[in-house]
Amino acid sequence: MNDRKALVLTLVLGAAALQACGGDYPQSALHPQSDFATRLDELFRGIFWWAVGVFVVVEGILIATLFRYREKRRQERPKPIHGHTGLEIGWTLVPALILVAIAIPTVRTIFVVDRPPPEADLTVEVIGKQWWWEFQIPELDIVTANEVHVPVGRTVEFRVRSADVLHSFWVPRLGGKRDLVPGRENMLWFTADTAGVFWGQCAEYCGTSHALMSFRIIAAQEADFESWVARMQEPAVAPQEQMARLGAGVFMSNACVGCHRIEGTPAQGIVGPDLTHVGSRTTIAAGVLENTPENLARWIKTPQEIKPGNYMPYVALTDEQVDQLVAYLLSLK
C-alpha cells in the first residue's frame, strides 16, 4: 500500500513539474518569431529527436537485458564471454553516424545565421553599457534607450558593441546571442514575422546589476513603425502644464543635465540614456520597472536600491521637486 501511494505521489509530482515547464514565457526560445529564431528552433528540435531516439534504444536494451539475464533460482553460473567484435563495431559506428547527421545541419545553420545579411532594410547600432542599452538608427537620426521598434517583415541588422565590459545581446524569440566585446563590433540580423513586444537580456555577466540589464524590441506593422519613427525624429516639445514646466526647470538646474540628452534643450549629456522621448517608453531603468509616475519617482529618489551599482547619482530633491520632475519627464513623448 505504501509503495502504491509513493508511486501515485511520484506521478502527481512529475505531472506538476511538467506543467511548470509549459506556458508562454516572454524569454522562451521555444516560441520563435523570426527567420533566425526559427532556424535555431528547427535545429534544436532535430537534435532533440535524435537524443530521444538514442535514449529509447539504450534504455530499451538496458531494460531488456535486466529482465532477460536476471538471476533465477537454481540457475547455473553463466559462462563469461570476452568481447564481441560485431557489437563493438556497431556501437562505435552508429554513434559516429548520428554525430555526422547532427553536425551537417548544425554547420549549415551556423553558416546561414553568421553570414552578413544579403541586404538589410534597417541597421540598428546597439551599445551595451553598465547596465543599460543604447539603440541608434543613424539613417533615421534616432537615438533611444532600452527599447527600439523594428518593422515586421523587413530584415534588420544589429551591429553590437560595448562601451565598457563584456556584454551579450540576446532576444530569445527573435535571435541568438551575440557577444559585445570592447573594441570589436559584432553583427546579428533577423526578420520579425509577428508584431509584438519581445524581451531581451544581457546574457554575459557584466557586474553587480547584470541581471537587471534587459531591453525590449517592439516589432510593429509598417504603418505603426513609420508613426514611431516620425515621433522619434521630433525634438522634445516644451511642456504646457505648470507642473511639467516647473519640472523642466528642476531638470536643467541639477545634475540631470550633465548626464542626459533631451533634443531641443540645453541638456546634451552622453553618460546616461537619451531622455528625449522617455515618456513614451513602457519601462524605465533598463526594463526593471514599468514607466509609471510612482516608479519613476522611486527611481529618481532611490536608484541604488532599485539597481545596485548603477552610475545614476543621488540628487537631493524635495518631494515636490521630484513630482515636478516626474511630470516633466512623462510629458516627453
N, C-alpha and C positions, 0 to 999 in steps of 0.2 A: 504493500500500500504506500509506504514511504517512497519507494522507488517510482511509483506511478505519479505521485504528487511532484516529485522532483523533476520528472520528465515534462509534466504539464507546465510547471513553473518555468522550466528552461525554454519551452516552445513559446510561452507568452512573452518572456523577456526578449527572446530572439525576434519575435514579430514586432515588438515595440522598438527594438533597435533598428530594424529595417525601415519601419515607418519614420523614424527620426532622420533617416537618410533621404527621404523624399522632400518634396516642396520646391517652390520656385525661388531659390536663393539668388539674391541680386549679383553675387560674385561667383556663381557657379559656371564652370567651364563646360558643363554638360548641356547647356542650352545655347548653342551658337547662334549668333545673329549677324554674321558677316561671312564673306567668302573665306577669309583667313581662318576664322574660328571653325568653320565647317570642315575645312581640310584637316585641321588638327583633330577634330572630333571623329571624323571618319577613320583617321589613322589609329586613334586610341581604341575605337570600337573593334577594328580589325585585330589589333594586338590582344584586346580583351578576350575575344572569342578563341584565338589561338591558345591563350592561357587557360580558358575554360576547358577546351579540348584536352590539353595536356593533363590538367587536374583530374578530369573524369577518367582518362585512361590509366593514369598512375594509381589513383585511389581504387579504381576497379580491380586492377591487378593485385594491389595490396590486400583488399578485402577477400578476393577470390583465393589468394594464397593462404590467408589466415584460416579460412574455412576448409580449404582442400587439404592442407597439411597440418591441421590442428592435432594435438596429441589425443590418442584414443587408448581405451583400456586394452591391456594385453597385446599391445602393438609392439612388434619387433623394432629395435633401433634401426632407423633408416640408414642406408648406405651413403656415406658422404660423396659428393661429386665436386670435382675441382674444375671450375671454368666451363664455359660454353662459348665456343668461337662465334657461332651464329648470333647468339644473344648479344654478345659484346660488340659485334659489328653493328647490329641493329640499333642498340641504344646509344651508339656513338653517331651513326649516320643520320638517324631520324631527327634528333635534336639539331644537328648541323643544318639539315634541310629546312627545318622550321625557322631557325635563325635567319637563313637566307631569305625565306618567304616574308619574314618581318622586316629585314634590312632593306629590301628593294623598295617597298612603298615608303619606308622611313626616309631613305636618302632622297627619293623623288620629291617627297613633301618638303624636305629641308631646302632643296634647290629652288622650289617654287616660292616658298614664303620668304626666303632670304635674298632673292634677287631684287633689283630695283624695279619699281612699278613700270609697266610699259608706257603709261602716260597718265600722271596724276592730275586729277581735276582741281585739287586743292592741296596746298602744302601748309602744314602747321608745325611751327617750331616749338618744341617743348623744352623748358629749362627747369630742372629739378633743383630745389633749394631746401635747406633745412627750415621748416618742414612743410613746404607748400609747393605748388606748381604754377609756373607762368606759361601761358599759351600766347604765341604770337602768330598772326597771319599777315606777313608783310605785304602780300599782293592786295590785301583788302584794308591795310592800315589799321589792324585790330590788335589790341593787347588786352588780355584779360587774365584772370587767375582762378585756378581750381575748377573751372567749368568752361567747356567750349562746345559750340554747336557744329555739327557736320551734316552735310546733305545726304539723304538716303539715296542709294543707287549711284553715287559718284565716288570714284576712288580718291581716298585721302591719304597723303603721305605724311607721316610724323617723323620729323628729324629731332632726335632727342639728344640732349647733352646735360651735363651737370655744372652747377656754379660753385660747388664746394667738394662734396664727398661722393662716394658711390651711391647711386640710387637705382631703382629698377621700375620701369614703366609697364604696368600690367592692367589690361582691361579684359578679364576672363571671357566675357561673352562676345568680344569683338576681335581679340588678337592675343598672341603670345607675349611673353615677357621680352623686354629689351633693356639691357643694362645701360645706365648713364654713367660714363666714365669720364672723370675730369680730363680735359684736353683732347677729347675724342668725340666725334659725332656718329651716332648710330641711326638706323633707319627702320621704320616699320610702316606697313601700308595695308589697308583693307577697304572694302566697300560694304558699308552697313546695308542690310537688306530690309530692316524693320525700324520704324520710328519708335523711339523710347529713350529712357534715361538709363545709361549703363555706368555702373560703378567701377572705378579703377582704384588702384592701390599701389603704393611703393612696396616692392617685393624684395628689397635688399636692405638689410639692417643698416641704418644710417645715423643712429644716435638715439638720444633719450625719447623723443616723440615719434620715432619711426612708425609705430602702429597707428598714429594719428595723422598720417600723411596720405589722405585719399583725394580723389577728384571725381568729376562726373563728365562723361561725354554724352551729349544730348543729340541723338540722331533725329533730324526733322525733315519733313517733306520740303520740296523745293521752295514753295511759297513761304512757309514758316521760316526756313533758313534765310531767305532773302530779306524777310522782315527783320530778323535778328541782326543781320549784317547792317541794315540801314540804321537801326537803333544804336548799334555799337560804334558806328562811324560818326555819330553826332557828339559834339562836346557836351560837357555837363551843363545842364540848364540851371540858371540862377534860381534858388529856392523862392517860392512865393509866400509860403506860410511864415508867420512871425517866428515860430519855434525853430523851423529849419534855418531861417536867416540868422538867428542867434547862434545856431549850431555851426554854421559856416564860419562865423567869427571865432568860435571856440577852436575849430579845426585849424584855422590859419594862424592862430596866435599861440599854438602849443607845438609839442614835438612831432605831432602827426605830420605836419607839413614837410618835415625834413626827410621822412621815410617813404611817404606815399605820393602817388601821382594822381591828379584829377585834371583831365584835359580841359583847357579853357580857364584854368585858375593858376595862381602862382605856385601851387603845390606840384612840384616836378621831381619828387624823390624817387629813387630806384631801388631802395633797400627792401621795402615791403611790397605787397601786392598793389597793383593798379586799382584804384577805387572809383574810376570814372563812372562805372555803371554798377556799383556794388549793390544797389538796392534791387536790381533785377535778378540777382543770384539766389539760388534756392538754399545754399548753405554758406556758412562762414567758418573761418579757422580751418580751412582745407577739409571741409566735409564733416567736421566734428559736430557742429551744431546747425540746426535749421535757422534760416535767416529770419528771425522774428525780433521785434523790439526788445523783448525780455532777454533773449540770448545775446543779442548784440550789446546790450548794456552789461551783461555778465562778462562778456569777452573784453570789453573796454576796461572794466573795473579789476578783473582778476585773470589776466591772460595766462599767468604761470600756473594757476590752479587747473585751468582747462587743458593747457598744452605745456607741460613742464619743459623748461629749457629753451622755449622759443625766444626769438630776439625782439619781441614787442615789449618795450619798457613800460613800467608802471608810470602813469601820468596822474598827478594829484588833481583830481577834478571833483567838484561838488556833485551831489546827486542831480541838482538842477542842470548843471553843465553837461552831465552825461546824457540826460534826457534830451537836451537840445542837440547834442552831437548825434545821437541816435536818429532823431527826426531828420537831420540834415543828410546823413548817410543813406537812410532808406528812401530819401527823395531822389537820389541819384540813380535814375532808371534809364 
